Amino acid sequence: MFDHFVWEILICPVLVVVAIRYLADRLRPEAAALLLVTSLTAAAAGCLVTLGAFALKAVAELPLTASLLHVSDAYVRADTDSEPWVSWLSLALLLAALTGVARVWRTHRRDTAYARRYTGLPTVDGQVVVLDDDRAEAFAVPGGDGRIVVTTGMRDALDDVQYAALLAHERAHLRSRHHRLVLLAHLSAAVHPVFRLLTRHIDHLVERAADERAAAELGDRRGVARAIATAALVSDSTHRVGSLRMAPPTPDLSRAGAVPRRVASLITPRRNRPLLALALPAAIAVFSLAWTVECVVDLGELLIAARL
């Protein structure tokens, strides 16, 4: 069974990360966000099940539990006799992954409960909640019909075109259920350390997807770009004056921060690669799931063969 550990825990996660990082800025954001998160989630699920299979093998290697399961602990141990550490390492990794997933879920539930306080406030146009607050803030609150919360500080900082772009951007988040994609990405990142390299890319993709929807709705890409830049500047100056640089120190905007890259993508959109390119991470995820199924089957056959 050791080959399953190598492929599922060591190789496939790295391949998924490399593929997603390469494709993240080269595909249409909406489709890329959905399919890349799906691939990431499938790979994470494969990791969890594989770790669970090896953890069960570790339990079956103990004489006491082996007797309860009516299997030969020596026979079970012999399957990975040259790598005796793999089952117990998998058990430790499984516990760490489940702890991380529980922590992310707890944070999500706490944030959801906190956000619900906005759903009962009076709205403008049925969805927009305006808060009397000098701090410049704007965000979408999912759940039900959803709410878009905007402070008076943010409204005063934007002209009418920029404000319309901001609302269109937040509406796009709600309509596309982007919060679910972000949650799945962060849950997956809790499963395997290498997946943590992708959360920033997924966060960026959902913002780009909302930018593109807003630009399509308003028919003004530069107007949306100006709204993003202005909102970022006033939001940042409220909390950390001077920490955001809209003009990166390098002419290569792909190396700039998230906001300059979003602005650059709206002003000078890239030529997107065909969606067929998504076959790469999808194929890796399918391969990962297939190996996961085989791992479970192999474990079942091992336990049957080890029965006393």
Stockholm file with secondary structure:
# STOCKHOLM 1.0

chainA/1-308         MFDHFVWEILICPVLVVVAIRYLADRLRPEAAALLLVTSLTAAAAGCLVTLGAFALKAVAELPLTASLLHVSDAYVRADTDSEPWVSWLSLALLLAALTGVARVWRTHRRDTAYARRYTGLPTVDGQVVVLDDDRAEAFAVPGGDGRIVVTTGMRDALDDVQYAALLAHERAHLRSRHHRLVLLAHLSAAVHPVFRLLTRHIDHLVERAADERAAAELGDRRGVARAIATAALVSDSTHRVGSLRMAPPTPDLSRAGAVPRRVASLITPRRNRPLLALALPAAIAVFSLAWTVECVVDLGELLIAARL
#=GR chainA/1-308 SS CHHHHIIIIIIHHHHHHHHHHHHTTTSCHHHHHHHHHHHHHHHHHHHHHHHHHHHHHHHHTSHHHHHHHTBCHHHHHHTTTTCTTHHHHHHHHHHHHHHHHHHHHHHHHHHHHHHGGGTTSCCBTTTEEEECCSSCCEEEECSTTCEEEEEHHHHHHSCHHHHHHHHHHHHHHHHTTHHHHHHHHHHHHHHCGGGGGGHHHHHHHHHHHHHHHHHHHHTCHHHHHHHHHHHHHHHHHHHSTTCCCSSCSSSCGGGSCHHHHHHHHHHSCCCCCCGGGGHHHHHHHHHHHHHHHHHHHHHHHHHHHTBC
#=GC SS_cons         CHHHHIIIIIIHHHHHHHHHHHHTTTSCHHHHHHHHHHHHHHHHHHHHHHHHHHHHHHHHTSHHHHHHHTBCHHHHHHTTTTCTTHHHHHHHHHHHHHHHHHHHHHHHHHHHHHHGGGTTSCCBTTTEEEECCSSCCEEEECSTTCEEEEEHHHHHHSCHHHHHHHHHHHHHHHHTTHHHHHHHHHHHHHHCGGGGGGHHHHHHHHHHHHHHHHHHHHTCHHHHHHHHHHHHHHHHHHHSTTCCCSSCSSSCGGGSCHHHHHHHHHHSCCCCCCGGGGHHHHHHHHHHHHHHHHHHHHHHHHHHHTBC
//
